[in-house]
């Protein structure tokens, strides 16, 4: 029986008979306070009480209740049945097992005492089960077998109890929800439920990361995975940023940053190694956009005299006297410098005599070359009359507010910087006297470099045409490995990903479009970045350990579902790898 409807009917019928509340109370033998509560809809009157009122008013019970008693019981039973079944019926909706019974209870709790009691029992049980499920979900990456058992066990037990108690109610038998925690009582039910709902939701709808294949990993799970990996592989510290739809959805730091055992954090100055090349590539493309430079015009043609005739301003990097005996340098273009096809070595000290030599004709083959980018830097500095530092500040660092980035060590970095460690955990001495070199001397922070990559992905730094050129294949790569003797041996191993090089970035083809990647490798520092521009998915990994690369494969797969990075070509042998 709906007590609100009974209250309305009683008030109307009493007045139609000309009775005051006091007179009805006197004639029916019911206390005045009870009459007032029934008409105020604050209580659900018992059937015997309503019968006495009907006798006093000389009416049938149906006139007061609006239906016969049998019909009332049937409707009540149906409502209670829906109340108990609601968690299973609404389970296809996120947290529907909580919301559905709560809404039903909220709607019917004032109609009948049974709705109130049973509704709270159902909701309390669902909160208890949801908390158990949430706990198991968070623990799945730490104690996987136990967590999986808890997840499926809690689901099975929940459904079983719902079905059993629904049957009991349909048979007018007592309901019972074992393992249920009585979280709230009636007076505080709404407020407590809202807080508990937020709590239960938090592990499921907390920071979530969407992988390439659409599956989800939570921030907590990713953090736990990183902590496990750096512990197992003896990596001193690791910083990580993840992009979804061109936006940062996760950023974190783990482990220690230096010999003072200071925890690594995302604004700590860290050596960027070859990530320097991506920043320089963007700088060069900005100059192309401004018509200062062309990608395909020979660089020497911009200068009024041969490159080796300019005064030397650095210790060694702008010394091109070796070009006097080989005119091949005159063919080098900016494009060749950025896609590593100049024919120059990675560094001149790769040769025993430390001389700059061409291994092949410029533009004919890929061979990773820091020297090629330094040559491009040197020409640009002569052309513009500005240093690399000045140009980077003007075109990149200041516009993106990369306030802790520079191509040379600055005194302000002394206060908070990362130290690199070898494979045994011994620290390297920090190199602070490098002269600015475009491919290799970037000092930055994860915060700054994340801002840079984000600007590339979102189109805030370069024009669309420039980004397209940068992330388009310039030359196919078929070498067995990127470095060492196998870099001179060809193979079809990576043809399935169409391994190529763009401008400043390596490229691979995946079902989700081209992936653009860049490594960073120096004593005590190993980094990796890969972005998938078509989906806006990406990841930045920075480590201060010579063991860092040994966890890249597993971390890439776990964090963003990247199973395409050519880890063997990169020589990223996993720490637990037992294969050939």
ChimeraX attribute file (.defattr): number of C-alpha atoms within 10 A of each C-alpha:
attribute: neighborCount
match mode: 1-to-1
recipient: residues
	/A:1	21
	/A:2	17
	/A:3	20
	/A:4	18
	/A:5	15
	/A:6	23
	/A:7	23
	/A:8	15
	/A:9	17
	/A:10	22
	/A:11	19
	/A:12	14
	/A:13	16
	/A:14	18
	/A:15	12
	/A:16	10
	/A:17	12
	/A:18	12
	/A:19	15
	/A:20	12
	/A:21	18
	/A:22	14
	/A:23	14
	/A:24	20
	/A:25	20
	/A:26	13
	/A:27	14
	/A:28	19
	/A:29	13
	/A:30	16
	/A:31	13
	/A:32	15
	/A:33	11
	/A:34	16
	/A:35	24
	/A:36	17
	/A:37	14
	/A:38	21
	/A:39	21
	/A:40	15
	/A:41	19
	/A:42	15
	/A:43	19
	/A:44	18
	/A:45	20
	/A:46	9
	/A:47	13
	/A:48	9
	/A:49	15
	/A:50	20
	/A:51	16
	/A:52	17
	/A:53	24
	/A:54	20
	/A:55	13
	/A:56	18
	/A:57	20
	/A:58	10
	/A:59	13
	/A:60	14
	/A:61	18
	/A:62	11
	/A:63	14
	/A:64	23
	/A:65	20
	/A:66	16
	/A:67	12
	/A:68	14
	/A:69	14
	/A:70	9
	/A:71	12
	/A:72	15
	/A:73	12
	/A:74	12
	/A:75	13
	/A:76	17
	/A:77	18
	/A:78	13
	/A:79	16
	/A:80	22
	/A:81	18
	/A:82	15
	/A:83	24
	/A:84	28
	/A:85	23
	/A:86	23
	/A:87	25
	/A:88	18
	/A:89	13
	/A:90	16
	/A:91	15
	/A:92	10
	/A:93	12
	/A:94	12
	/A:95	18
	/A:96	17
	/A:97	24
	/A:98	26
	/A:99	21
	/A:100	23
	/A:101	26
	/A:102	23
	/A:103	15
	/A:104	19
	/A:105	24
	/A:106	16
	/A:107	12
	/A:108	18
	/A:109	18
	/A:110	18
	/A:111	21
	/A:112	16
	/A:113	13
	/A:114	15
	/A:115	22
	/A:116	19
	/A:117	14
	/A:118	19
	/A:119	23
	/A:120	23
	/A:121	23
	/A:122	27
	/A:123	29
	/A:124	23
	/A:125	24
	/A:126	25
	/A:127	23
	/A:128	20
	/A:129	23
	/A:130	24
	/A:131	19
	/A:132	17
	/A:133	23
	/A:134	19
	/A:135	16
	/A:136	22
	/A:137	19
	/A:138	18
	/A:139	19
	/A:140	17
	/A:141	17
	/A:142	14
	/A:143	11
	/A:144	14
	/A:145	11
	/A:146	12
	/A:147	19
	/A:148	17
	/A:149	12
	/A:150	20
	/A:151	19
	/A:152	13
	/A:153	13
	/A:154	19
	/A:155	14
	/A:156	11
	/A:157	11
	/A:158	20
	/A:159	14
	/A:160	13
	/A:161	19
	/A:162	23
	/A:163	14
	/A:164	15
	/A:165	20
	/A:166	21
	/A:167	16
	/A:168	16
	/A:169	16
	/A:170	13
	/A:171	10
	/A:172	10
	/A:173	11
	/A:174	8
	/A:175	17
	/A:176	16
	/A:177	16
	/A:178	7
	/A:179	10
	/A:180	16
	/A:181	15
	/A:182	13
	/A:183	17
	/A:184	17
	/A:185	14
	/A:186	11
	/A:187	8
	/A:188	10
	/A:189	15
	/A:190	14
	/A:191	10
	/A:192	14
	/A:193	19
	/A:194	11
	/A:195	11
	/A:196	18
	/A:197	16
	/A:198	11
	/A:199	15
	/A:200	21
	/A:201	16
	/A:202	12
	/A:203	20
	/A:204	17
	/A:205	11
	/A:206	11
	/A:207	13
	/A:208	18
	/A:209	22
	/A:210	19
	/A:211	21
	/A:212	22
	/A:213	11
	/A:214	10
	/A:215	10
	/A:216	15
	/A:217	18
	/A:218	20
	/A:219	19
	/A:220	16
	/A:221	19
	/A:222	20
	/A:223	18
	/A:224	15
	/A:225	18
	/A:226	25
	/A:227	16
	/A:228	14
	/A:229	20
	/A:230	21
	/A:231	13
	/A:232	12
	/A:233	17
	/A:234	19
	/A:235	27
	/A:236	29
	/A:237	28
	/A:238	27
	/A:239	22
	/A:240	25
	/A:241	22
	/A:242	25
	/A:243	26
	/A:244	21
	/A:245	16
	/A:246	22
	/A:247	18
	/A:248	19
	/A:249	16
	/A:250	18
	/A:251	19
	/A:252	18
	/A:253	24
	/A:254	20
	/A:255	21
	/A:256	19
	/A:257	26
	/A:258	19
	/A:259	12
	/A:260	8
	/A:261	10
	/A:262	13
	/A:263	14
	/A:264	25
	/A:265	23
	/A:266	21
	/A:267	15
	/A:268	20
	/A:269	26
	/A:270	26
	/A:271	34
	/A:272	29
	/A:273	21
	/A:274	23
	/A:275	28
	/A:276	25
	/A:277	26
	/A:278	22
	/A:279	21
	/A:280	26
	/A:281	23
	/A:282	23
	/A:283	22
	/A:284	25
	/A:285	24
	/A:286	19
	/A:287	17
	/A:288	15
	/A:289	15
	/A:290	10
	/A:291	9
	/A:292	13
	/A:293	18
	/A:294	18
	/A:295	16
	/A:296	12
	/A:297	14
	/A:298	16
	/A:299	24
	/A:300	17
	/A:301	14
	/A:302	15
	/A:303	13
	/A:304	9
	/A:305	10
	/A:306	16
	/A:307	22
	/A:308	14
	/A:309	11
	/A:310	14
	/A:311	9
	/A:312	12
	/A:313	9
	/A:314	10
	/A:315	9
	/A:316	10
	/A:317	17
	/A:318	19
	/A:319	19
	/A:320	18
	/A:321	15
	/A:322	12
	/A:323	18
	/A:324	13
	/A:325	8
	/A:326	12
	/A:327	9
	/A:328	16
	/A:329	24
	/A:330	15
	/A:331	17
	/A:332	24
	/A:333	23
	/A:334	28
	/A:335	25
	/A:336	25
	/A:337	29
	/A:338	29
	/A:339	28
	/A:340	30
	/A:341	25
	/A:342	32
	/A:343	26
	/A:344	26
	/A:345	22
	/A:346	18
	/A:347	17
	/A:348	18
	/A:349	11
	/A:350	11
	/A:351	12
	/A:352	7
	/A:353	8
	/A:354	10
	/A:355	16
	/A:356	21
	/A:357	17
	/A:358	15
	/A:359	12
	/A:360	16
	/A:361	15
	/A:362	21
	/A:363	18
	/A:364	12
	/A:365	18
	/A:366	26
	/A:367	23
	/A:368	21
	/A:369	21
	/A:370	22
	/A:371	24
	/A:372	28
	/A:373	27
	/A:374	20
	/A:375	25
	/A:376	22
	/A:377	23
	/A:378	18
	/A:379	20
	/A:380	23
	/A:381	16
	/A:382	15
	/A:383	15
	/A:384	10
	/A:385	11
	/A:386	12
	/A:387	15
	/A:388	21
	/A:389	16
	/A:390	15
	/A:391	19
	/A:392	22
	/A:393	20
	/A:394	12
	/A:395	16
	/A:396	20
	/A:397	22
	/A:398	12
	/A:399	13
	/A:400	17
	/A:401	13
	/A:402	19
	/A:403	14
	/A:404	20
	/A:405	26
	/A:406	22
	/A:407	25
	/A:408	19
	/A:409	21
	/A:410	13
	/A:411	8
	/A:412	10
	/A:413	18
	/A:414	11
	/A:415	8
	/A:416	16
	/A:417	21
	/A:418	26
	/A:419	24
	/A:420	26
	/A:421	26
	/A:422	18
	/A:423	16
	/A:424	11
	/A:425	15
	/A:426	13
	/A:427	18
	/A:428	14
	/A:429	11
	/A:430	13
	/A:431	11
	/A:432	14
	/A:433	10
	/A:434	13
	/A:435	15
	/A:436	20
	/A:437	23
	/A:438	29
	/A:439	27
	/A:440	25
	/A:441	24
	/A:442	25
	/A:443	24
	/A:444	27
	/A:445	25
	/A:446	25
	/A:447	22
	/A:448	21
	/A:449	24
	/A:450	22
	/A:451	18
	/A:452	21
	/A:453	24
	/A:454	21
	/A:455	16
	/A:456	20
	/A:457	24
	/A:458	15
	/A:459	14
	/A:460	13
	/A:461	22
	/A:462	19
	/A:463	13
	/A:464	13
	/A:465	9
	/A:466	18
	/A:467	18
	/A:468	14
	/A:469	13
	/A:470	26
	/A:471	22
	/A:472	18
	/A:473	23
	/A:474	21
	/A:475	20
	/A:476	17
	/A:477	25
	/A:478	21
	/A:479	21
	/A:480	20
	/A:481	20
	/A:482	18
	/A:483	15
	/A:484	9
	/A:485	10
	/A:486	13
	/A:487	18
	/A:488	15
	/A:489	11
	/A:490	12
	/A:491	14
	/A:492	12
	/A:493	15
	/A:494	20
	/A:495	14
	/A:496	11
	/A:497	17
	/A:498	18
	/A:499	24
	/A:500	23
	/A:501	25
	/A:502	23
	/A:503	29
	/A:504	27
	/A:505	26
	/A:506	25
	/A:507	30
	/A:508	28
	/A:509	20
	/A:510	17
	/A:511	10
	/A:512	13
	/A:513	12
	/A:514	23
	/A:515	26
	/A:516	26
	/A:517	24
	/A:518	19
	/A:519	23
	/A:520	22
	/A:521	21
	/A:522	16
	/A:523	19
	/A:524	25
	/A:525	27
	/A:526	26
	/A:527	26
	/A:528	21
	/A:529	21
	/A:530	24
	/A:531	26
	/A:532	27
	/A:533	21
	/A:534	13
	/A:535	17
	/A:536	17
	/A:537	26
	/A:538	30
	/A:539	24
	/A:540	23
	/A:541	23
	/A:542	28
	/A:543	33
	/A:544	30
	/A:545	30
	/A:546	22
	/A:547	26
	/A:548	31
	/A:549	28
	/A:550	23
	/A:551	21
	/A:552	22
	/A:553	20
	/A:554	17
	/A:555	18
	/A:556	22
	/A:557	15
	/A:558	18
	/A:559	26
	/A:560	23
	/A:561	18
	/A:562	23
	/A:563	14
	/A:564	17
	/A:565	24
	/A:566	16
	/A:567	16
	/A:568	15
	/A:569	19
	/A:570	14
	/A:571	13
	/A:572	17
	/A:573	18
	/A:574	19
	/A:575	18
	/A:576	10
	/A:577	8
	/A:578	7
	/A:579	6
	/A:580	3
